[in-house]
Amino acid sequence: MTDPRDALAAVGRSFYARGWMLGTGGNLSARLPDGTFWITASGVPKGRLEREHFVRMTVEGEILEAPNGARPSAETSLHQAIYAWSPDQQACLHVHTVSAVVAARLHPGDLPLPPVEMVKGYGIFHERPRVCMPVFDNPLAVPEIAQAVRARFASTPPDVPVFMIRDHGITAWGRSLNQAFNRVEVSAYLLDLLVEGARTGVEW
Ligand SMILES: [Zn+2]
């Protein structure tokens, strides 16, 4: 893939339609072969992304291309943290879903995921897999969250390719944009399932 912006715009339309990127919330990025990445600009509607709604940056945070003076997403530091932690990751997608917020309220600390078939969507092939989604607090300054992610992942790699920010949303990544897309869907399903399970009294 040389220019991922059209594919990212398609992801934005899909996620927006499902209510995961309402009110300009969330952000999407994908890398180029040179390691730089395109990320959605700040304050743009994710259901109607055009090529000029993206900013190209280095993993260190230098802005290389900013059409019409666009500013990078306020949450760019989360993407930088993932790309710096794992150079193999080619895409990073951050969404605000209702179930993510509710699910994190069900349990203190990291979130144990239901041990169901869908966990295989993360590439985890165990019978009744017991894995946790890392959960981070949501201070106003997003770089503080990014720093917490960097510090934790440097010593303790996560069970799953997604992390949660409490009262906020989830961020998933992958070795391709398609893989990251699938992982957001898998995560949304699992978090919906946790919420529905709590509502109906299911014990995992
Ligand atoms: Zn966010």
Boltz pocket constraint, residues with backbone or C-beta under 6 A from the ligand:
constraints:
  - pocket:
      binder: B
      contacts: [[A, 25], [A, 26], [A, 75], [A, 94], [A, 95], [A, 96], [A, 168], [A, 169]]
      max_distance: 6.0
